[in-house]
Amino acid sequence: MERSNPKLWQAELVPHRPLSRRGQAIIVGLASGVSLAIGLVFYLAGAWPVVGFLGLDVALLWWALRYNQTGQQSERISITPHELIVERRERGRSGTETRLIRQWVRIVLEEDADRNLVGPLYLVSKELRVEIGRFLGAAERRDLARLGVEEAGDEAMAGEDRGGAGRHLRACSKALFRLP
């Protein structure tokens, strides 16, 4: 497999970060104000050691919000003329790269239509199965799978299993993810 393949399509998947830096500052400021008011009551009552623990709570809240904001978890999916490449990066670990032969790749989204549950999303190539979008919500995983299935057209729908509790979406990789 060539390492110098030009990329036809590339996407980077990252977890949703619900708070901006400004939002974090507001939350920590509100927590500080509440802790200050409660700490003042305890200090005036003679229980001054409680103030230190309230300050520790605010410091731990600030650290947790910062840790979440600087998370370095991501997945990059690249499609070249001959390969589909999945690069995964997680905080504190070295990145992993999985290369799949494009002609053999299909998308499998495990769903239970009866209970309205969406399971993991896989790229499957022969006996190799690579889960993508672990941190995506159910609707986002479904949208990502449908993007590949819609582009694959009738071939993908022929591979769909409509029976039983599970439903699998399969797509040939020839038209995977809106390629020219």
Backbone as a printed PyTorch tensor [residue, N CA C, xyz], in Angstrom:
tensor([[[  0.8350,  -1.1780,   0.0000],
         [  0.0000,   0.0000,   0.0000],
         [  0.8770,   1.2380,   0.0000]],

        [[  0.5030,   2.1880,  -0.7810],
         [  1.3260,   3.3870,  -0.9210],
         [  1.0830,   4.3540,   0.2270]],

        [[  2.1340,   4.9520,   0.7100],
         [  2.0270,   5.9280,   1.7830],
         [  1.8570,   7.3420,   1.2280]],

        [[  2.0650,   7.5370,  -0.0710],
         [  2.0000,   8.8720,  -0.6610],
         [  0.7240,   9.0800,  -1.4740]],

        [[ -0.3370,   8.3430,  -1.1560],
         [ -1.6100,   8.5020,  -1.8570],
         [ -2.1760,   9.8920,  -1.6450]],

        [[ -2.6300,  10.5550,  -2.7030],
         [ -3.3080,  11.8420,  -2.4970],
         [ -4.6760,  11.5930,  -1.8660]],

        [[ -5.0660,  12.4640,  -0.9520],
         [ -6.3350,  12.2920,  -0.2430],
         [ -7.4700,  12.8770,  -1.0620]],

        [[ -8.4950,  12.0450,  -1.3110],
         [ -9.6770,  12.5080,  -2.0320],
         [-10.6850,  13.1320,  -1.0850]],

        [[-10.7180,  12.6320,   0.1450],
         [-11.6830,  13.1100,   1.1410],
         [-11.0930,  12.8800,   2.5100]],

        [[-11.3610,  13.8110,   3.4200],
         [-10.8410,  13.6710,   4.7710],
         [-11.8030,  14.3360,   5.7390]],

        [[-12.0120,  13.7150,   6.8890],
         [-12.8470,  14.2880,   7.9380],
         [-12.1980,  13.9970,   9.2790]],

        [[-12.3360,  14.9390,  10.1960],
         [-11.8310,  14.7390,  11.5490],
         [-13.0100,  14.7460,  12.4960]],

        [[-13.1410,  13.6890,  13.2760],
         [-14.2120,  13.5620,  14.2520],
         [-13.6450,  13.8960,  15.6240]],

        [[-14.2970,  14.7960,  16.3330],
         [-13.8760,  15.1730,  17.6820],
         [-15.0940,  15.1870,  18.5940]],

        [[-14.8930,  14.8860,  19.8880],
         [-16.0270,  14.9370,  20.8190],
         [-16.5640,  16.3530,  20.9550]],

        [[-17.8450,  16.4350,  21.2570],
         [-18.4850,  17.7330,  21.4570],
         [-18.0030,  18.3500,  22.7700]],

        [[-17.6300,  19.6010,  22.7320],
         [-17.2320,  20.3520,  23.9290],
         [-18.3460,  21.3480,  24.2460]],

        [[-19.1810,  21.0630,  25.2360],
         [-20.3650,  21.8920,  25.4740],
         [-20.0880,  23.2880,  26.0200]],

        [[-18.9600,  23.4990,  26.6690],
         [-18.6820,  24.8040,  27.2680],
         [-17.5010,  25.4860,  26.5890]],

        [[-17.6720,  26.7740,  26.3210],
         [-16.5520,  27.5780,  25.8310],
         [-15.7160,  28.0140,  27.0340]],

        [[-14.6100,  28.6720,  26.7730],
         [-13.7840,  29.1890,  27.8800],
         [-14.5750,  30.2050,  28.7090]],

        [[-15.3690,  31.0150,  28.0300],
         [-16.1950,  32.0030,  28.7380],
         [-17.2270,  31.3020,  29.6200]],

        [[-17.8420,  30.2300,  29.0980],
         [-18.8040,  29.4590,  29.8790],
         [-18.1590,  28.8340,  31.1010]],

        [[-16.9370,  28.3360,  30.9240],
         [-16.2120,  27.7710,  32.0630],
         [-15.9460,  28.8320,  33.1240]],

        [[-15.5480,  30.0220,  32.6880],
         [-15.2740,  31.1070,  33.6340],
         [-16.5370,  31.4850,  34.4070]],

        [[-17.6690,  31.4940,  33.7290],
         [-18.9340,  31.8220,  34.4010],
         [-19.2750,  30.7590,  35.4400]],

        [[-19.1400,  29.4710,  35.0780],
         [-19.4440,  28.3810,  36.0150],
         [-18.5240,  28.4410,  37.2320]],

        [[-17.2220,  28.6100,  37.0000],
         [-16.2720,  28.6710,  38.1170],
         [-16.5340,  29.9120,  38.9660]],

        [[-16.8790,  31.0350,  38.3280],
         [-17.2010,  32.2460,  39.0790],
         [-18.4300,  32.0770,  39.9630]],

        [[-19.4700,  31.4520,  39.4170],
         [-20.6750,  31.1960,  40.2200],
         [-20.3780,  30.2440,  41.3750]],

        [[-19.6210,  29.1960,  41.1090],
         [-19.2560,  28.2500,  42.1650],
         [-18.4050,  28.9350,  43.2310]],

        [[-17.5220,  29.8390,  42.7970],
         [-16.6900,  30.5740,  43.7610],
         [-17.5440,  31.4730,  44.6410]],

        [[-18.5130,  32.1540,  44.0330],
         [-19.3980,  33.0270,  44.8030],
         [-20.2170,  32.2600,  45.8270]],

        [[-20.7720,  31.1270,  45.4270],
         [-21.5550,  30.3020,  46.3500],
         [-20.6570,  29.7620,  47.4570]],

        [[-19.4660,  29.2860,  47.0990],
         [-18.5310,  28.7710,  48.1140],
         [-18.0880,  29.8690,  49.0670]],

        [[-17.8970,  31.0620,  48.5410],
         [-17.5110,  32.1840,  49.4040],
         [-18.6070,  32.5060,  50.4060]],

        [[-19.8560,  32.5370,  49.9380],
         [-20.9810,  32.8330,  50.8430],
         [-21.1220,  31.7430,  51.9070]],

        [[-21.0570,  30.4910,  51.5010],
         [-21.1680,  29.3880,  52.4620],
         [-19.9720,  29.3860,  53.4030]],

        [[-18.7800,  29.6420,  52.8630],
         [-17.5750,  29.6820,  53.6840],
         [-17.6250,  30.7940,  54.7210]],

        [[-18.1900,  31.9420,  54.3310],
         [-18.3250,  33.0580,  55.2760],
         [-19.2360,  32.6770,  56.4380]],

        [[-20.3190,  31.9830,  56.1470],
         [-21.2440,  31.5390,  57.2080],
         [-20.5130,  30.5950,  58.1650]],

        [[-19.7850,  29.6390,  57.6210],
         [-19.0560,  28.7000,  58.4720],
         [-17.9290,  29.3930,  59.2470]],

        [[-17.2640,  30.3440,  58.6330],
         [-16.1820,  31.0660,  59.3010],
         [-16.7200,  31.8570,  60.4890]],

        [[-17.8560,  32.5370,  60.2700],
         [-18.4620,  33.3150,  61.3600],
         [-19.0000,  32.4200,  62.4750]],

        [[-19.3440,  31.1760,  62.1400],
         [-19.8300,  30.2310,  63.1420],
         [-18.6720,  29.5610,  63.8790]],

        [[-17.4450,  29.8410,  63.4690],
         [-16.2790,  29.2820,  64.1420],
         [-15.7410,  28.0120,  63.5130]],

        [[-16.3050,  27.6050,  62.4010],
         [-15.8400,  26.3860,  61.7350],
         [-14.9690,  26.7750,  60.5450]],

        [[-13.8840,  27.4870,  60.8230],
         [-13.0360,  28.0290,  59.7610],
         [-12.3700,  26.9710,  58.8670]],

        [[-12.0910,  25.7270,  59.3320],
         [-11.4640,  24.7580,  58.4200],
         [-12.3380,  24.3960,  57.2030]],

        [[-13.6510,  24.5980,  57.3070],
         [-14.5530,  24.2710,  56.1970],
         [-14.2390,  25.1430,  54.9830]],

        [[-13.7660,  26.3590,  55.2060],
         [-13.4750,  27.2930,  54.1160],
         [-12.4240,  26.7000,  53.1610]],

        [[-11.4290,  26.0490,  53.7050],
         [-10.3920,  25.4380,  52.8710],
         [-10.9510,  24.3400,  51.9670]],

        [[-11.8510,  23.5430,  52.5060],
         [-12.4570,  22.4790,  51.6930],
         [-13.3630,  23.0510,  50.6030]],

        [[-14.0430,  24.1460,  50.8940],
         [-14.8640,  24.7840,  49.8670],
         [-13.9880,  25.3370,  48.7460]],

        [[-12.8360,  25.8860,  49.1140],
         [-11.8910,  26.3660,  48.0950],
         [-11.3430,  25.2130,  47.2700]],

        [[-11.1040,  24.0840,  47.9160],
         [-10.6290,  22.9000,  47.2140],
         [-11.6760,  22.4200,  46.2030]],

        [[-12.9420,  22.4710,  46.5670],
         [-14.0160,  22.0790,  45.6390],
         [-14.0040,  22.9410,  44.3860]],

        [[-13.8310,  24.2420,  44.5510],
         [-13.7990,  25.1390,  43.3960],
         [-12.5720,  24.8570,  42.5300]],

        [[-11.4300,  24.5980,  43.1660],
         [-10.2120,  24.2920,  42.4090],
         [-10.3770,  22.9910,  41.6190]],

        [[-10.9940,  21.9810,  42.2170],
         [-11.2270,  20.7190,  41.5050],
         [-12.2160,  20.8990,  40.3650]],

        [[-13.2300,  21.7290,  40.5360],
         [-14.1720,  22.0240,  39.4560],
         [-13.4470,  22.7060,  38.3060]],

        [[-12.6090,  23.6850,  38.6060],
         [-11.8470,  24.3830,  37.5700],
         [-10.9530,  23.3990,  36.8160]],

        [[-10.2370,  22.5260,  37.5640],
         [ -9.3540,  21.5570,  36.9290],
         [-10.1350,  20.6070,  36.0250]],

        [[-11.2880,  20.1090,  36.4910],
         [-12.0840,  19.1670,  35.6900],
         [-12.5660,  19.8190,  34.4010]],

        [[-13.0010,  21.0640,  34.4640],
         [-13.4580,  21.7650,  33.2610],
         [-12.2950,  21.9920,  32.2950]],

        [[-11.1420,  22.3570,  32.7930],
         [ -9.9720,  22.5560,  31.9360],
         [ -9.5130,  21.2390,  31.3070]],

        [[ -9.5360,  20.1710,  32.0810],
         [ -9.1310,  18.8610,  31.5820],
         [-10.0440,  18.4170,  30.4470]],

        [[-11.3360,  18.6430,  30.6040],
         [-12.2960,  18.2810,  29.5620],
         [-12.1020,  19.1380,  28.3140]],

        [[-11.8220,  20.4060,  28.4830],
         [-11.6770,  21.3140,  27.3530],
         [-10.4300,  21.0110,  26.5340]],

        [[ -9.3770,  20.5830,  27.1770],
         [ -8.1230,  20.3380,  26.4580],
         [ -7.9870,  18.8940,  26.0090]],

        [[ -9.0700,  18.1360,  26.0280],
         [ -9.0290,  16.7350,  25.6090],
         [ -8.5450,  16.6190,  24.1760]],

        [[ -7.6610,  15.6980,  23.9430],
         [ -7.0570,  15.5490,  22.6240],
         [ -7.5310,  14.2900,  21.9330]],

        [[ -8.7650,  13.8960,  22.1540],
         [ -9.2940,  12.7060,  21.5040],
         [ -9.8480,  13.0890,  20.1380]],

        [[ -9.4440,  12.3700,  19.1210],
         [ -9.9640,  12.6410,  17.7780],
         [ -9.7490,  11.4280,  16.8910]],

        [[-10.5160,  11.3970,  15.8090],
         [-10.3540,  10.3850,  14.7790],
         [-10.3370,  11.1010,  13.4420]],

        [[ -9.4000,  10.7360,  12.6000],
         [ -9.3320,  11.3030,  11.2560],
         [ -9.5440,  10.1670,  10.2630]],

        [[-10.5220,  10.3560,   9.3820],
         [-10.8140,   9.3750,   8.3450],
         [-10.4070,   9.9910,   7.0230]],

        [[ -9.5050,   9.3290,   6.3240],
         [ -9.0080,   9.8180,   5.0390],
         [ -9.2720,   8.7600,   3.9800]],

        [[ -9.6810,   9.2200,   2.8210],
         [ -9.9100,   8.3060,   1.7110],
         [ -8.9990,   8.7090,   0.5680]],

        [[ -8.2340,   7.7430,   0.0990],
         [ -7.3370,   7.9310,  -1.0370],
         [ -7.8690,   7.0510,  -2.1690]],

        [[ -7.2740,   7.1160,  -3.3470],
         [ -7.7660,   6.2620,  -4.4390],
         [ -7.7250,   4.7680,  -4.1150]],

        [[ -6.8150,   4.3450,  -3.2110],
         [ -6.6540,   2.9180,  -2.9600],
         [ -6.9060,   2.5010,  -1.5210]],

        [[ -6.9470,   3.4640,  -0.5930],
         [ -7.0280,   3.1230,   0.8270],
         [ -8.0500,   3.9780,   1.5570]],

        [[ -8.5020,   3.4440,   2.6730],
         [ -9.2610,   4.2010,   3.6570],
         [ -8.4210,   4.1470,   4.9320]],

        [[ -8.0590,   5.3060,   5.4490],
         [ -7.1300,   5.3810,   6.5800],
         [ -7.8640,   5.9630,   7.7750]],

        [[ -7.7880,   5.2730,   8.9100],
         [ -8.3810,   5.7480,  10.1600],
         [ -7.2400,   6.0080,  11.1230]],

        [[ -7.0710,   7.2870,  11.5020],
         [ -6.0510,   7.6670,  12.4790],
         [ -6.7690,   8.0500,  13.7530]],

        [[ -6.3910,   7.4140,  14.8610],
         [ -7.0410,   7.6680,  16.1430],
         [ -6.0180,   8.2240,  17.1190]],

        [[ -6.3910,   9.3090,  17.7860],
         [ -5.5070,   9.9440,  18.7700],
         [ -6.2880,  10.1160,  20.0690]],

        [[ -5.7130,   9.6520,  21.1680],
         [ -6.3370,   9.7980,  22.4780],
         [ -5.3450,  10.4330,  23.4360]],

        [[ -5.8870,  11.1370,  24.4160],
         [ -5.0520,  11.8340,  25.3840],
         [ -4.1090,  10.8600,  26.0920]],

        [[ -2.8300,  11.2050,  26.1150],
         [ -1.8450,  10.4240,  26.8430],
         [ -1.3900,   9.1440,  26.1600]],

        [[ -1.8450,   8.8890,  24.9490],
         [ -1.4410,   7.6830,  24.2390],
         [ -0.8990,   8.0620,  22.8770]],

        [[ -0.0550,   7.1950,  22.3540],
         [  0.4290,   7.4520,  21.0000],
         [ -0.7030,   7.1100,  20.0200]],

        [[ -0.7300,   7.8180,  18.9130],
         [ -1.7960,   7.6240,  17.9340],
         [ -1.6840,   6.2900,  17.2230]],

        [[ -2.8200,   5.7930,  16.7760],
         [ -2.8370,   4.5570,  16.0030],
         [ -3.3640,   4.8540,  14.6090]],

        [[ -2.9000,   4.0940,  13.6640],
         [ -3.3260,   4.2670,  12.2860],
         [ -3.6990,   2.9020,  11.7200]],

        [[ -4.8960,   2.8290,  11.1290],
         [ -5.3530,   1.6010,  10.4950],
         [ -5.6020,   1.8890,   9.0280]],

        [[ -5.0110,   1.0860,   8.1730],
         [ -5.1750,   1.2510,   6.7220],
         [ -5.9840,   0.0790,   6.1850]],

        [[ -7.0300,   0.4100,   5.4360],
         [ -7.9020,  -0.5990,   4.8550],
         [ -7.9090,  -0.4400,   3.3370]],

        [[ -7.9590,  -1.5430,   2.6270],
         [ -8.0460,  -1.4850,   1.1750],
         [ -9.4530,  -1.0140,   0.8160]],

        [[ -9.5290,   0.0530,   0.0820],
         [-10.7950,   0.7370,  -0.1770],
         [-11.8400,  -0.1410,  -0.8480]],

        [[-11.4430,  -1.0000,  -1.7420],
         [-12.3990,  -1.8270,  -2.4690],
         [-13.0790,  -2.8620,  -1.5780]],

        [[-12.5070,  -3.1510,  -0.4100],
         [-13.0610,  -4.1740,   0.4740],
         [-13.8430,  -3.5930,   1.6430]],

        [[-13.8540,  -2.2950,   1.7990],
         [-14.4590,  -1.6780,   2.9810],
         [-15.9640,  -1.5470,   2.8160]],

        [[-16.6780,  -1.8230,   3.9010],
         [-18.1080,  -1.5410,   3.9580],
         [-18.4270,  -0.9470,   5.3310]],

        [[-19.5230,  -0.2310,   5.4150],
         [-19.9500,   0.4010,   6.6600],
         [-20.9830,  -0.4940,   7.3140]],

        [[-20.8510,  -0.7140,   8.6230],
         [-21.8380,  -1.4850,   9.3660],
         [-22.2410,  -0.6710,  10.5850]],

        [[-23.5130,  -0.3040,  10.6410],
         [-24.0780,   0.3890,  11.7950],
         [-25.0480,  -0.5610,  12.4520]],

        [[-24.7850,  -0.8970,  13.6930],
         [-25.6560,  -1.8280,  14.3980],
         [-26.7900,  -1.0440,  15.0420]],

        [[-28.0070,  -1.3720,  14.6330],
         [-29.1990,  -0.7100,  15.1610],
         [-30.2140,  -1.7500,  15.6040]],

        [[-30.9810,  -1.4150,  16.6010],
         [-32.1210,  -2.2130,  17.0140],
         [-33.3430,  -1.3260,  16.7960]],

        [[-33.9950,  -1.4990,  15.6500],
         [-35.1160,  -0.6450,  15.2750],
         [-36.3020,  -0.8350,  16.2080]],

        [[-36.4880,  -2.0340,  16.7480],
         [-37.6240,  -2.3000,  17.6330],
         [-37.5460,  -1.4750,  18.9120]],

        [[-36.3560,  -1.3160,  19.4460],
         [-36.1900,  -0.5460,  20.6860],
         [-35.5880,   0.8330,  20.4490]],

        [[-35.4080,   1.2130,  19.1810],
         [-34.8660,   2.5170,  18.8060],
         [-33.4830,   2.7550,  19.4190]],

        [[-32.6170,   1.7500,  19.3220],
         [-31.2530,   1.8530,  19.8400],
         [-30.2650,   1.8590,  18.6900]],

        [[-29.2270,   2.6800,  18.8150],
         [-28.1650,   2.7350,  17.8160],
         [-26.8850,   2.2820,  18.4930]],

        [[-26.2640,   1.2790,  17.9130],
         [-25.0320,   0.7250,  18.4630],
         [-23.8060,   1.3100,  17.7980]],

        [[-22.7120,   0.5860,  17.8550],
         [-21.4580,   1.0840,  17.2820],
         [-21.4790,   1.1310,  15.7550]],

        [[-20.5950,   1.9610,  15.2150],
         [-20.4170,   2.1210,  13.7790],
         [-19.0510,   1.5360,  13.4220]],

        [[-19.0290,   0.6210,  12.4500],
         [-17.7990,  -0.0630,  12.0880],
         [-17.4700,   0.1460,  10.6150]],

        [[-16.1810,   0.1450,  10.3200],
         [-15.6760,  -0.0310,   8.9710],
         [-15.1430,  -1.4600,   8.9360]],

        [[-15.6550,  -2.2610,   8.0390],
         [-15.3070,  -3.6760,   7.9900],
         [-14.6110,  -3.9640,   6.6670]],

        [[-13.4610,  -4.6220,   6.7540],
         [-12.7040,  -5.0240,   5.5760],
         [-12.2340,  -6.4480,   5.7980]],

        [[-12.8180,  -7.3670,   5.0610],
         [-12.5490,  -8.7980,   5.2450],
         [-12.7860,  -9.1490,   6.7050]],

        [[-11.7600,  -9.6140,   7.4300],
         [-11.9650, -10.0000,   8.8280],
         [-11.6230,  -8.8780,   9.8090]],

        [[-11.1610,  -7.7310,   9.3360],
         [-10.8000,  -6.6080,  10.1930],
         [-11.9910,  -5.6820,  10.4030]],

        [[-12.2530,  -5.3410,  11.6600],
         [-13.3820,  -4.4890,  12.0290],
         [-12.8560,  -3.3110,  12.8440]],

        [[-13.0740,  -2.0840,  12.3640],
         [-12.5730,  -0.8840,  13.0350],
         [-13.7770,  -0.0410,  13.4420]],

        [[-13.9190,   0.1900,  14.7460],
         [-15.0150,   1.0330,  15.2250],
         [-14.6230,   2.4960,  15.0640]],

        [[-15.5430,   3.2940,  14.5260],
         [-15.2920,   4.7280,  14.3950],
         [-16.4000,   5.4930,  15.1110]],

        [[-16.0740,   6.6890,  15.5400],
         [-17.0580,   7.5650,  16.1670],
         [-17.5800,   7.0600,  17.4910]],

        [[-16.7290,   6.4840,  18.3200],
         [-17.1720,   5.9820,  19.6330],
         [-17.8110,   7.0780,  20.4730]],

        [[-17.2850,   8.2660,  20.3730],
         [-17.7410,   9.3740,  21.2020],
         [-18.8890,  10.1570,  20.5710]],

        [[-19.3130,   9.7900,  19.3730],
         [-20.4290,  10.4750,  18.7210],
         [-21.7440,   9.9910,  19.3010]],

        [[-22.7320,  10.8650,  19.2630],
         [-24.0660,  10.4930,  19.6880],
         [-24.7180,   9.5790,  18.6720]],

        [[-25.8490,   9.0040,  19.0430],
         [-26.5390,   8.0500,  18.1710],
         [-26.9160,   8.6840,  16.8360]],

        [[-27.4560,   9.8910,  16.8720],
         [-27.8730,  10.5640,  15.6330],
         [-26.6690,  10.8740,  14.7410]],

        [[-25.5430,  11.2480,  15.3480],
         [-24.3530,  11.5570,  14.5630],
         [-23.7810,  10.3050,  13.9110]],

        [[-23.7800,   9.1750,  14.6530],
         [-23.3070,   7.9130,  14.0600],
         [-24.2170,   7.4970,  12.9090]],

        [[-25.5130,   7.6500,  13.0960],
         [-26.4670,   7.3000,  12.0450],
         [-26.2470,   8.1810,  10.8140]],

        [[-26.0350,   9.4860,  11.0210],
         [-25.7970,  10.3980,   9.8920],
         [-24.5140,  10.0440,   9.1410]],

        [[-23.4660,   9.7190,   9.8740],
         [-22.2010,   9.3510,   9.2440],
         [-22.3610,   8.0710,   8.4210]],

        [[-23.0860,   7.1110,   8.9450],
         [-23.3190,   5.8660,   8.2070],
         [-24.1820,   6.1240,   6.9760]],

        [[-25.2120,   6.9210,   7.1170],
         [-26.1050,   7.1980,   5.9930],
         [-25.3830,   7.9760,   4.8920]],

        [[-24.4270,   8.8170,   5.2590],
         [-23.6500,   9.5510,   4.2680],
         [-22.9610,   8.5800,   3.3200]],

        [[-22.3360,   7.5580,   3.8760],
         [-21.6830,   6.5520,   3.0500],
         [-22.6760,   5.6980,   2.2880]],

        [[-23.7850,   5.3290,   2.9150],
         [-24.7810,   4.4770,   2.2740],
         [-25.4680,   5.2020,   1.1200]],

        [[-25.8320,   6.4660,   1.3030],
         [-26.4900,   7.2170,   0.2370],
         [-25.5950,   7.3430,  -0.9780]],

        [[-24.3240,   7.5410,  -0.7490],
         [-23.4020,   7.6870,  -1.8660],
         [-23.1500,   6.3660,  -2.5730]],

        [[-23.2990,   5.2560,  -1.8560],
         [-23.0890,   3.9590,  -2.4860],
         [-24.3030,   3.5240,  -3.3000]],

        [[-25.4570,   4.1280,  -3.0530],
         [-26.6450,   3.8940,  -3.8550],
         [-27.2670,   2.5330,  -3.6720]],

        [[-27.7260,   1.9500,  -4.7690],
         [-28.5010,   0.7100,  -4.7330],
         [-27.6890,  -0.4680,  -4.2060]],

        [[-26.3730,  -0.4770,  -4.4370],
         [-25.5560,  -1.5890,  -3.9610],
         [-25.6350,  -1.6950,  -2.4450]],

        [[-25.6910,  -0.5380,  -1.7670],
         [-25.7380,  -0.5510,  -0.3080],
         [-27.0730,  -1.0690,   0.1800]],

        [[-28.1530,  -0.6710,  -0.4540],
         [-29.4610,  -1.0830,   0.0020],
         [-29.6700,  -2.5780,  -0.2220]],

        [[-29.0010,  -3.1490,  -1.2140],
         [-29.1140,  -4.5840,  -1.4410],
         [-28.4920,  -5.3440,  -0.2800]],

        [[-27.5290,  -4.7460,   0.4180],
         [-26.8780,  -5.4210,   1.5350],
         [-27.5620,  -5.1680,   2.8640]],

        [[-28.6660,  -4.4270,   2.8940],
         [-29.3180,  -4.0900,   4.1520],
         [-30.1250,  -5.2790,   4.6630]],

        [[-29.9780,  -5.5860,   5.9150],
         [-30.7090,  -6.6800,   6.5430],
         [-31.9290,  -6.0870,   7.2330]],

        [[-33.1060,  -6.3880,   6.7250],
         [-34.3260,  -5.8060,   7.2730],
         [-34.9930,  -6.7040,   8.3030]],

        [[-34.5180,  -7.8960,   8.4820],
         [-35.1940,  -8.8140,   9.3900],
         [-34.5630,  -8.8150,  10.7690]],

        [[-35.2830,  -9.3930,  11.7350],
         [-34.7700,  -9.5510,  13.0860],
         [-34.7190,  -8.2420,  13.8560]],

        [[-34.1510,  -8.3130,  15.0560],
         [-34.0780,  -7.1230,  15.9010],
         [-32.9920,  -6.1710,  15.4390]],

        [[-31.9380,  -6.6820,  14.8310],
         [-30.8390,  -5.8190,  14.4000],
         [-30.9850,  -5.4240,  12.9420]],

        [[-30.4930,  -4.2380,  12.6280],
         [-30.5210,  -3.7600,  11.2500],
         [-29.1180,  -3.2760,  10.9250]],

        [[-28.5680,  -3.7270,   9.8110],
         [-27.2130,  -3.3560,   9.4460],
         [-27.2440,  -2.5710,   8.1490]],

        [[-26.5520,  -1.4670,   8.1170],
         [-26.3900,  -0.6980,   6.8920],
         [-25.0250,  -1.0340,   6.3240]],

        [[-24.9970,  -1.4370,   5.0770],
         [-23.7340,  -1.7890,   4.4520],
         [-23.5660,  -0.9450,   3.2030]],

        [[-22.3350,  -0.5720,   2.9180],
         [-22.0740,   0.2210,   1.7110],
         [-20.7830,  -0.2360,   1.0730]],

        [[-20.7900,  -0.3370,  -0.2090],
         [-19.5540,  -0.5800,  -0.9310],
         [-18.7250,   0.6940,  -0.8780]],

        [[-17.4330,   0.5450,  -0.8630],
         [-16.5810,   1.7200,  -0.6950],
         [-16.3090,   2.4580,  -1.9790]],

        [[-16.8230,   2.0080,  -3.0960],
         [-16.5330,   2.6820,  -4.3560],
         [-17.0260,   4.1180,  -4.3430]],

        [[-18.1450,   4.3880,  -3.6650],
         [-18.6780,   5.7480,  -3.6230],
         [-18.7140,   6.2500,  -2.1930]],

        [[-17.8920,   5.7010,  -1.3310],
         [-17.9370,   5.9930,   0.0900],
         [-17.6370,   7.4540,   0.3930]],

        [[-18.4810,   8.0910,   1.1520],
         [-18.3050,   9.4450,   1.6560],
         [-18.0880,  10.5000,   0.5770]],

        [[-18.9820,  10.5690,  -0.3880],
         [-19.0230,  11.6360,  -1.3760],
         [-17.7060,  11.8530,  -2.1210]],

        [[-17.2300,  10.8610,  -2.7570],
         [-15.9940,  10.9960,  -3.5120],
         [-16.2890,  11.4450,  -4.9310]],

        [[-15.3560,  12.1670,  -5.5690],
         [-15.5750,  12.6050,  -6.9380],
         [-15.5300,  11.4530,  -7.9120]]])
